[in-house]
Amino acid sequence: MKKVFLLLLISILSIQCGYHLRGTGSSLPPHIKKISVPMFKNLTTRFELDLKLTQKVIDEMVSRGKVEITADAASSDAVLIGEILSFTANPIAFSGEATADRYNITIVAKIILRDLISRKIVFMNPNFVYQQEYEVPEGTDFETVESEAIDKVAEKFARSLVITILEGF
């Protein structure tokens, strides 16, 4: 009876399901230690959207600590290239005064992570879409808080993108 129990216990412990906690895995090749992130190309009319998105992506990668971010593409193992294809802010809710007080903000970007050592593409999404609702504070309009809204959306865009790239979610 003890032998059966011991065999059962060993077989249960040896089974691995393949799941891991979010934030602990990595889908990058192990040789990629340094990534260069040049300024994203802004194909929209939104002022400084490229600066904000690029900086937030860099900040998010640095905060995760899985790779080193370098400005020197020659010394990096990979390069993350981004093109911001569109930015839309569509009103979805209105106040009693018939002014929009909630917007659905959508950012669409083309993203490529190229391995500079093997010369292969590690990650590519020609249509990476991020959407978020943004509530305009009472007594203001979207144009007044647009810069603040872009800052908040850029942070969450970066988190979503970096999780997708680094962890494959």
Rosetta constraint file for C-alpha pairs under 8 A:
AtomPair CA 1 CA 5 HARMONIC 6.28 0.50
AtomPair CA 2 CA 6 HARMONIC 6.01 0.50
AtomPair CA 3 CA 7 HARMONIC 6.07 0.50
AtomPair CA 4 CA 8 HARMONIC 6.08 0.50
AtomPair CA 5 CA 9 HARMONIC 6.11 0.50
AtomPair CA 6 CA 10 HARMONIC 6.15 0.50
AtomPair CA 7 CA 11 HARMONIC 6.14 0.50
AtomPair CA 8 CA 12 HARMONIC 6.19 0.50
AtomPair CA 9 CA 13 HARMONIC 6.20 0.50
AtomPair CA 10 CA 14 HARMONIC 6.11 0.50
AtomPair CA 11 CA 15 HARMONIC 6.41 0.50
AtomPair CA 20 CA 24 HARMONIC 6.87 0.50
AtomPair CA 20 CA 25 HARMONIC 6.76 0.50
AtomPair CA 21 CA 25 HARMONIC 7.34 0.50
AtomPair CA 22 CA 167 HARMONIC 7.59 0.50
AtomPair CA 23 CA 64 HARMONIC 7.85 0.50
AtomPair CA 23 CA 163 HARMONIC 7.80 0.50
AtomPair CA 23 CA 167 HARMONIC 7.13 0.50
AtomPair CA 25 CA 166 HARMONIC 7.68 0.50
AtomPair CA 25 CA 167 HARMONIC 5.66 0.50
AtomPair CA 26 CA 166 HARMONIC 5.14 0.50
AtomPair CA 26 CA 167 HARMONIC 4.69 0.50
AtomPair CA 26 CA 168 HARMONIC 7.40 0.50
AtomPair CA 27 CA 165 HARMONIC 7.25 0.50
AtomPair CA 27 CA 166 HARMONIC 5.46 0.50
AtomPair CA 27 CA 167 HARMONIC 5.23 0.50
AtomPair CA 27 CA 168 HARMONIC 5.79 0.50
AtomPair CA 28 CA 32 HARMONIC 6.80 0.50
AtomPair CA 28 CA 122 HARMONIC 7.36 0.50
AtomPair CA 28 CA 165 HARMONIC 7.74 0.50
AtomPair CA 28 CA 166 HARMONIC 6.10 0.50
AtomPair CA 28 CA 167 HARMONIC 7.89 0.50
AtomPair CA 31 CA 77 HARMONIC 7.55 0.50
AtomPair CA 32 CA 67 HARMONIC 7.41 0.50
AtomPair CA 32 CA 77 HARMONIC 5.27 0.50
AtomPair CA 32 CA 78 HARMONIC 6.56 0.50
AtomPair CA 32 CA 115 HARMONIC 7.57 0.50
AtomPair CA 33 CA 66 HARMONIC 7.68 0.50
AtomPair CA 33 CA 67 HARMONIC 4.99 0.50
AtomPair CA 33 CA 68 HARMONIC 6.06 0.50
AtomPair CA 33 CA 76 HARMONIC 7.80 0.50
AtomPair CA 33 CA 77 HARMONIC 6.44 0.50
AtomPair CA 34 CA 67 HARMONIC 5.58 0.50
AtomPair CA 34 CA 68 HARMONIC 4.61 0.50
AtomPair CA 34 CA 69 HARMONIC 5.66 0.50
AtomPair CA 34 CA 70 HARMONIC 6.46 0.50
AtomPair CA 34 CA 75 HARMONIC 7.75 0.50
AtomPair CA 34 CA 76 HARMONIC 4.86 0.50
AtomPair CA 34 CA 77 HARMONIC 5.26 0.50
AtomPair CA 34 CA 78 HARMONIC 6.60 0.50
AtomPair CA 35 CA 67 HARMONIC 6.81 0.50
AtomPair CA 35 CA 68 HARMONIC 6.24 0.50
AtomPair CA 35 CA 69 HARMONIC 5.03 0.50
AtomPair CA 35 CA 70 HARMONIC 6.04 0.50
AtomPair CA 35 CA 73 HARMONIC 7.78 0.50
AtomPair CA 35 CA 76 HARMONIC 5.30 0.50
AtomPair CA 35 CA 77 HARMONIC 5.89 0.50
AtomPair CA 35 CA 78 HARMONIC 4.79 0.50
AtomPair CA 35 CA 79 HARMONIC 5.38 0.50
AtomPair CA 35 CA 80 HARMONIC 6.99 0.50
AtomPair CA 36 CA 69 HARMONIC 5.78 0.50
AtomPair CA 36 CA 70 HARMONIC 5.02 0.50
AtomPair CA 36 CA 71 HARMONIC 5.60 0.50
AtomPair CA 36 CA 72 HARMONIC 6.51 0.50
AtomPair CA 36 CA 73 HARMONIC 5.35 0.50
AtomPair CA 36 CA 76 HARMONIC 5.88 0.50
AtomPair CA 36 CA 77 HARMONIC 7.92 0.50
AtomPair CA 36 CA 78 HARMONIC 6.31 0.50
AtomPair CA 36 CA 79 HARMONIC 4.65 0.50
AtomPair CA 36 CA 80 HARMONIC 6.27 0.50
AtomPair CA 37 CA 54 HARMONIC 7.46 0.50
AtomPair CA 37 CA 58 HARMONIC 7.05 0.50
AtomPair CA 37 CA 69 HARMONIC 7.23 0.50
AtomPair CA 37 CA 70 HARMONIC 7.36 0.50
AtomPair CA 37 CA 71 HARMONIC 6.90 0.50
AtomPair CA 37 CA 79 HARMONIC 5.90 0.50
AtomPair CA 37 CA 80 HARMONIC 5.04 0.50
AtomPair CA 37 CA 81 HARMONIC 6.63 0.50
AtomPair CA 38 CA 54 HARMONIC 7.67 0.50
AtomPair CA 38 CA 71 HARMONIC 7.32 0.50
AtomPair CA 38 CA 79 HARMONIC 7.75 0.50
AtomPair CA 38 CA 80 HARMONIC 7.14 0.50
AtomPair CA 38 CA 81 HARMONIC 6.64 0.50
AtomPair CA 39 CA 50 HARMONIC 6.68 0.50
AtomPair CA 39 CA 51 HARMONIC 6.82 0.50
AtomPair CA 39 CA 54 HARMONIC 5.80 0.50
AtomPair CA 39 CA 81 HARMONIC 7.95 0.50
AtomPair CA 39 CA 82 HARMONIC 7.65 0.50
AtomPair CA 40 CA 50 HARMONIC 5.33 0.50
AtomPair CA 40 CA 51 HARMONIC 7.44 0.50
AtomPair CA 40 CA 53 HARMONIC 7.50 0.50
AtomPair CA 40 CA 54 HARMONIC 5.84 0.50
AtomPair CA 40 CA 81 HARMONIC 6.54 0.50
AtomPair CA 40 CA 82 HARMONIC 4.63 0.50
AtomPair CA 40 CA 83 HARMONIC 5.37 0.50
AtomPair CA 40 CA 84 HARMONIC 6.84 0.50
AtomPair CA 41 CA 50 HARMONIC 6.28 0.50
AtomPair CA 41 CA 82 HARMONIC 6.28 0.50
AtomPair CA 41 CA 83 HARMONIC 4.54 0.50
AtomPair CA 41 CA 84 HARMONIC 6.03 0.50
AtomPair CA 42 CA 49 HARMONIC 6.92 0.50
AtomPair CA 42 CA 50 HARMONIC 5.30 0.50
AtomPair CA 42 CA 83 HARMONIC 6.04 0.50
AtomPair CA 42 CA 84 HARMONIC 4.97 0.50
AtomPair CA 42 CA 85 HARMONIC 7.07 0.50
AtomPair CA 43 CA 83 HARMONIC 7.00 0.50
AtomPair CA 43 CA 84 HARMONIC 5.67 0.50
AtomPair CA 43 CA 85 HARMONIC 5.38 0.50
AtomPair CA 43 CA 86 HARMONIC 6.89 0.50
AtomPair CA 44 CA 84 HARMONIC 6.86 0.50
AtomPair CA 44 CA 85 HARMONIC 6.44 0.50
AtomPair CA 44 CA 86 HARMONIC 5.59 0.50
AtomPair CA 44 CA 87 HARMONIC 6.52 0.50
AtomPair CA 46 CA 87 HARMONIC 7.45 0.50
AtomPair CA 48 CA 52 HARMONIC 6.26 0.50
AtomPair CA 49 CA 53 HARMONIC 6.07 0.50
AtomPair CA 49 CA 150 HARMONIC 7.46 0.50
AtomPair CA 50 CA 54 HARMONIC 5.96 0.50
AtomPair CA 50 CA 84 HARMONIC 7.24 0.50
AtomPair CA 51 CA 55 HARMONIC 6.05 0.50
AtomPair CA 52 CA 56 HARMONIC 6.09 0.50
AtomPair CA 52 CA 150 HARMONIC 7.90 0.50
AtomPair CA 52 CA 151 HARMONIC 6.77 0.50
AtomPair CA 52 CA 154 HARMONIC 6.43 0.50
AtomPair CA 53 CA 57 HARMONIC 6.14 0.50
AtomPair CA 53 CA 154 HARMONIC 5.24 0.50
AtomPair CA 53 CA 155 HARMONIC 7.50 0.50
AtomPair CA 53 CA 157 HARMONIC 7.65 0.50
AtomPair CA 53 CA 158 HARMONIC 6.81 0.50
AtomPair CA 54 CA 58 HARMONIC 6.27 0.50
AtomPair CA 55 CA 59 HARMONIC 6.08 0.50
AtomPair CA 56 CA 60 HARMONIC 6.05 0.50
AtomPair CA 56 CA 154 HARMONIC 6.37 0.50
AtomPair CA 56 CA 155 HARMONIC 5.55 0.50
AtomPair CA 56 CA 158 HARMONIC 5.67 0.50
AtomPair CA 57 CA 61 HARMONIC 6.21 0.50
AtomPair CA 57 CA 155 HARMONIC 7.67 0.50
AtomPair CA 57 CA 158 HARMONIC 4.57 0.50
AtomPair CA 57 CA 159 HARMONIC 7.20 0.50
AtomPair CA 57 CA 161 HARMONIC 7.69 0.50
AtomPair CA 57 CA 162 HARMONIC 6.94 0.50
AtomPair CA 58 CA 62 HARMONIC 6.13 0.50
AtomPair CA 58 CA 69 HARMONIC 7.07 0.50
AtomPair CA 59 CA 63 HARMONIC 6.08 0.50
AtomPair CA 60 CA 64 HARMONIC 6.38 0.50
AtomPair CA 60 CA 158 HARMONIC 6.43 0.50
AtomPair CA 60 CA 159 HARMONIC 6.12 0.50
AtomPair CA 60 CA 162 HARMONIC 6.87 0.50
AtomPair CA 61 CA 65 HARMONIC 6.62 0.50
AtomPair CA 61 CA 66 HARMONIC 7.39 0.50
AtomPair CA 61 CA 67 HARMONIC 7.08 0.50
AtomPair CA 61 CA 69 HARMONIC 7.48 0.50
AtomPair CA 61 CA 162 HARMONIC 6.53 0.50
AtomPair CA 62 CA 66 HARMONIC 7.67 0.50
AtomPair CA 62 CA 67 HARMONIC 7.19 0.50
AtomPair CA 62 CA 68 HARMONIC 6.81 0.50
AtomPair CA 62 CA 69 HARMONIC 6.76 0.50
AtomPair CA 70 CA 75 HARMONIC 7.83 0.50
AtomPair CA 70 CA 76 HARMONIC 6.70 0.50
AtomPair CA 72 CA 76 HARMONIC 6.60 0.50
AtomPair CA 73 CA 78 HARMONIC 7.87 0.50
AtomPair CA 73 CA 79 HARMONIC 6.93 0.50
AtomPair CA 76 CA 116 HARMONIC 7.48 0.50
AtomPair CA 77 CA 115 HARMONIC 6.18 0.50
AtomPair CA 77 CA 116 HARMONIC 5.33 0.50
AtomPair CA 77 CA 117 HARMONIC 6.01 0.50
AtomPair CA 78 CA 113 HARMONIC 6.72 0.50
AtomPair CA 78 CA 114 HARMONIC 5.43 0.50
AtomPair CA 78 CA 115 HARMONIC 4.40 0.50
AtomPair CA 78 CA 116 HARMONIC 4.94 0.50
AtomPair CA 78 CA 117 HARMONIC 7.42 0.50
AtomPair CA 79 CA 113 HARMONIC 5.67 0.50
AtomPair CA 79 CA 114 HARMONIC 5.39 0.50
AtomPair CA 79 CA 115 HARMONIC 6.79 0.50
AtomPair CA 79 CA 116 HARMONIC 7.08 0.50
AtomPair CA 80 CA 111 HARMONIC 7.21 0.50
AtomPair CA 80 CA 112 HARMONIC 5.77 0.50
AtomPair CA 80 CA 113 HARMONIC 4.43 0.50
AtomPair CA 80 CA 114 HARMONIC 6.54 0.50
AtomPair CA 81 CA 111 HARMONIC 5.79 0.50
AtomPair CA 81 CA 112 HARMONIC 5.16 0.50
AtomPair CA 81 CA 113 HARMONIC 6.32 0.50
AtomPair CA 81 CA 114 HARMONIC 7.98 0.50
AtomPair CA 82 CA 109 HARMONIC 6.61 0.50
AtomPair CA 82 CA 110 HARMONIC 5.62 0.50
AtomPair CA 82 CA 111 HARMONIC 4.64 0.50
AtomPair CA 82 CA 112 HARMONIC 6.53 0.50
AtomPair CA 83 CA 109 HARMONIC 5.38 0.50
AtomPair CA 83 CA 110 HARMONIC 5.04 0.50
AtomPair CA 83 CA 111 HARMONIC 6.64 0.50
AtomPair CA 84 CA 107 HARMONIC 7.40 0.50
AtomPair CA 84 CA 108 HARMONIC 6.15 0.50
AtomPair CA 84 CA 109 HARMONIC 4.30 0.50
AtomPair CA 84 CA 110 HARMONIC 6.48 0.50
AtomPair CA 85 CA 107 HARMONIC 7.66 0.50
AtomPair CA 85 CA 108 HARMONIC 5.42 0.50
AtomPair CA 85 CA 109 HARMONIC 5.05 0.50
AtomPair CA 85 CA 110 HARMONIC 6.85 0.50
AtomPair CA 86 CA 106 HARMONIC 7.76 0.50
AtomPair CA 86 CA 107 HARMONIC 5.73 0.50
AtomPair CA 86 CA 108 HARMONIC 5.15 0.50
AtomPair CA 86 CA 109 HARMONIC 6.99 0.50
AtomPair CA 87 CA 105 HARMONIC 7.28 0.50
AtomPair CA 87 CA 106 HARMONIC 5.70 0.50
AtomPair CA 87 CA 107 HARMONIC 4.66 0.50
AtomPair CA 87 CA 108 HARMONIC 6.60 0.50
AtomPair CA 88 CA 104 HARMONIC 7.88 0.50
AtomPair CA 88 CA 105 HARMONIC 5.62 0.50
AtomPair CA 88 CA 106 HARMONIC 5.23 0.50
AtomPair CA 88 CA 107 HARMONIC 6.69 0.50
AtomPair CA 89 CA 103 HARMONIC 5.90 0.50
AtomPair CA 89 CA 104 HARMONIC 5.63 0.50
AtomPair CA 89 CA 105 HARMONIC 4.42 0.50
AtomPair CA 89 CA 106 HARMONIC 6.54 0.50
AtomPair CA 90 CA 103 HARMONIC 5.27 0.50
AtomPair CA 90 CA 104 HARMONIC 5.21 0.50
AtomPair CA 90 CA 105 HARMONIC 6.45 0.50
AtomPair CA 91 CA 100 HARMONIC 5.68 0.50
AtomPair CA 91 CA 101 HARMONIC 7.43 0.50
AtomPair CA 91 CA 102 HARMONIC 5.89 0.50
AtomPair CA 91 CA 103 HARMONIC 4.29 0.50
AtomPair CA 91 CA 104 HARMONIC 6.31 0.50
AtomPair CA 92 CA 100 HARMONIC 7.21 0.50
AtomPair CA 92 CA 101 HARMONIC 7.98 0.50
AtomPair CA 92 CA 102 HARMONIC 5.67 0.50
AtomPair CA 92 CA 103 HARMONIC 5.34 0.50
AtomPair CA 92 CA 104 HARMONIC 6.43 0.50
AtomPair CA 93 CA 100 HARMONIC 5.73 0.50
AtomPair CA 93 CA 101 HARMONIC 5.85 0.50
AtomPair CA 93 CA 102 HARMONIC 5.00 0.50
AtomPair CA 93 CA 103 HARMONIC 7.05 0.50
AtomPair CA 94 CA 98 HARMONIC 5.58 0.50
AtomPair CA 94 CA 99 HARMONIC 5.33 0.50
AtomPair CA 94 CA 100 HARMONIC 4.23 0.50
AtomPair CA 94 CA 101 HARMONIC 5.29 0.50
AtomPair CA 94 CA 102 HARMONIC 6.88 0.50
AtomPair CA 95 CA 99 HARMONIC 5.55 0.50
AtomPair CA 95 CA 100 HARMONIC 6.22 0.50
AtomPair CA 95 CA 101 HARMONIC 5.98 0.50
AtomPair CA 99 CA 141 HARMONIC 7.80 0.50
AtomPair CA 100 CA 136 HARMONIC 7.92 0.50
AtomPair CA 100 CA 141 HARMONIC 7.48 0.50
AtomPair CA 100 CA 142 HARMONIC 7.90 0.50
AtomPair CA 101 CA 135 HARMONIC 5.88 0.50
AtomPair CA 101 CA 136 HARMONIC 4.92 0.50
AtomPair CA 101 CA 137 HARMONIC 7.26 0.50
AtomPair CA 101 CA 138 HARMONIC 7.39 0.50
AtomPair CA 101 CA 141 HARMONIC 7.35 0.50
AtomPair CA 101 CA 142 HARMONIC 7.78 0.50
AtomPair CA 102 CA 133 HARMONIC 6.86 0.50
AtomPair CA 102 CA 134 HARMONIC 5.67 0.50
AtomPair CA 102 CA 135 HARMONIC 4.37 0.50
AtomPair CA 102 CA 136 HARMONIC 5.78 0.50
AtomPair CA 103 CA 133 HARMONIC 5.55 0.50
AtomPair CA 103 CA 134 HARMONIC 5.20 0.50
AtomPair CA 103 CA 135 HARMONIC 6.40 0.50
AtomPair CA 103 CA 136 HARMONIC 7.71 0.50
AtomPair CA 104 CA 131 HARMONIC 6.82 0.50
AtomPair CA 104 CA 132 HARMONIC 5.77 0.50
AtomPair CA 104 CA 133 HARMONIC 4.41 0.50
AtomPair CA 104 CA 134 HARMONIC 6.31 0.50
AtomPair CA 105 CA 131 HARMONIC 5.57 0.50
AtomPair CA 105 CA 132 HARMONIC 5.32 0.50
AtomPair CA 105 CA 133 HARMONIC 5.96 0.50
AtomPair CA 105 CA 134 HARMONIC 6.97 0.50
AtomPair CA 105 CA 153 HARMONIC 7.78 0.50
AtomPair CA 106 CA 129 HARMONIC 6.98 0.50
AtomPair CA 106 CA 130 HARMONIC 5.67 0.50
AtomPair CA 106 CA 131 HARMONIC 4.40 0.50
AtomPair CA 106 CA 132 HARMONIC 6.63 0.50
AtomPair CA 107 CA 129 HARMONIC 5.81 0.50
AtomPair CA 107 CA 130 HARMONIC 5.26 0.50
AtomPair CA 107 CA 131 HARMONIC 6.49 0.50
AtomPair CA 107 CA 157 HARMONIC 8.00 0.50
AtomPair CA 108 CA 127 HARMONIC 6.09 0.50
AtomPair CA 108 CA 128 HARMONIC 5.52 0.50
AtomPair CA 108 CA 129 HARMONIC 4.53 0.50
AtomPair CA 108 CA 130 HARMONIC 6.46 0.50
AtomPair CA 109 CA 126 HARMONIC 6.93 0.50
AtomPair CA 109 CA 127 HARMONIC 5.69 0.50
AtomPair CA 109 CA 128 HARMONIC 5.12 0.50
AtomPair CA 109 CA 129 HARMONIC 6.61 0.50
AtomPair CA 110 CA 124 HARMONIC 7.77 0.50
AtomPair CA 110 CA 125 HARMONIC 5.87 0.50
AtomPair CA 110 CA 126 HARMONIC 4.21 0.50
AtomPair CA 110 CA 127 HARMONIC 5.32 0.50
AtomPair CA 110 CA 128 HARMONIC 6.01 0.50
AtomPair CA 111 CA 123 HARMONIC 7.74 0.50
AtomPair CA 111 CA 124 HARMONIC 5.63 0.50
AtomPair CA 111 CA 125 HARMONIC 5.28 0.50
AtomPair CA 111 CA 126 HARMONIC 6.04 0.50
AtomPair CA 111 CA 127 HARMONIC 7.70 0.50
AtomPair CA 111 CA 128 HARMONIC 6.90 0.50
AtomPair CA 112 CA 121 HARMONIC 7.07 0.50
AtomPair CA 112 CA 122 HARMONIC 7.77 0.50
AtomPair CA 112 CA 123 HARMONIC 5.72 0.50
AtomPair CA 112 CA 124 HARMONIC 4.44 0.50
AtomPair CA 112 CA 125 HARMONIC 6.58 0.50
AtomPair CA 112 CA 126 HARMONIC 7.78 0.50
AtomPair CA 113 CA 121 HARMONIC 5.98 0.50
AtomPair CA 113 CA 122 HARMONIC 5.53 0.50
AtomPair CA 113 CA 123 HARMONIC 4.97 0.50
AtomPair CA 113 CA 124 HARMONIC 6.32 0.50
AtomPair CA 114 CA 119 HARMONIC 6.84 0.50
AtomPair CA 114 CA 120 HARMONIC 5.92 0.50
AtomPair CA 114 CA 121 HARMONIC 4.39 0.50
AtomPair CA 114 CA 122 HARMONIC 5.65 0.50
AtomPair CA 114 CA 123 HARMONIC 7.10 0.50
AtomPair CA 115 CA 119 HARMONIC 5.32 0.50
AtomPair CA 115 CA 120 HARMONIC 5.28 0.50
AtomPair CA 115 CA 121 HARMONIC 5.87 0.50
AtomPair CA 115 CA 122 HARMONIC 6.11 0.50
AtomPair CA 116 CA 120 HARMONIC 7.22 0.50
AtomPair CA 123 CA 165 HARMONIC 6.64 0.50
AtomPair CA 130 CA 157 HARMONIC 6.00 0.50
AtomPair CA 130 CA 160 HARMONIC 7.80 0.50
AtomPair CA 132 CA 153 HARMONIC 6.87 0.50
AtomPair CA 134 CA 149 HARMONIC 6.87 0.50
AtomPair CA 136 CA 140 HARMONIC 6.78 0.50
AtomPair CA 136 CA 141 HARMONIC 6.57 0.50
AtomPair CA 136 CA 142 HARMONIC 6.22 0.50
AtomPair CA 136 CA 145 HARMONIC 7.35 0.50
AtomPair CA 137 CA 141 HARMONIC 7.82 0.50
AtomPair CA 140 CA 144 HARMONIC 6.51 0.50
AtomPair CA 140 CA 145 HARMONIC 7.52 0.50
AtomPair CA 141 CA 145 HARMONIC 6.85 0.50
AtomPair CA 142 CA 146 HARMONIC 5.50 0.50
AtomPair CA 145 CA 149 HARMONIC 6.11 0.50
AtomPair CA 146 CA 150 HARMONIC 6.12 0.50
AtomPair CA 147 CA 151 HARMONIC 6.28 0.50
AtomPair CA 148 CA 152 HARMONIC 6.39 0.50
AtomPair CA 149 CA 153 HARMONIC 6.14 0.50
AtomPair CA 150 CA 154 HARMONIC 5.78 0.50
AtomPair CA 151 CA 155 HARMONIC 6.37 0.50
AtomPair CA 152 CA 156 HARMONIC 6.67 0.50
AtomPair CA 153 CA 157 HARMONIC 5.94 0.50
AtomPair CA 154 CA 158 HARMONIC 6.04 0.50
AtomPair CA 155 CA 159 HARMONIC 6.34 0.50
AtomPair CA 156 CA 160 HARMONIC 6.13 0.50
AtomPair CA 157 CA 161 HARMONIC 6.14 0.50
AtomPair CA 158 CA 162 HARMONIC 5.98 0.50
AtomPair CA 159 CA 163 HARMONIC 6.07 0.50
AtomPair CA 160 CA 164 HARMONIC 6.18 0.50
AtomPair CA 161 CA 165 HARMONIC 6.20 0.50
AtomPair CA 162 CA 166 HARMONIC 5.81 0.50
AtomPair CA 162 CA 167 HARMONIC 7.87 0.50
AtomPair CA 163 CA 167 HARMONIC 5.33 0.50
AtomPair CA 163 CA 168 HARMONIC 6.83 0.50
AtomPair CA 163 CA 169 HARMONIC 6.40 0.50
AtomPair CA 164 CA 168 HARMONIC 4.79 0.50
AtomPair CA 164 CA 169 HARMONIC 4.84 0.50
AtomPair CA 165 CA 169 HARMONIC 7.76 0.50
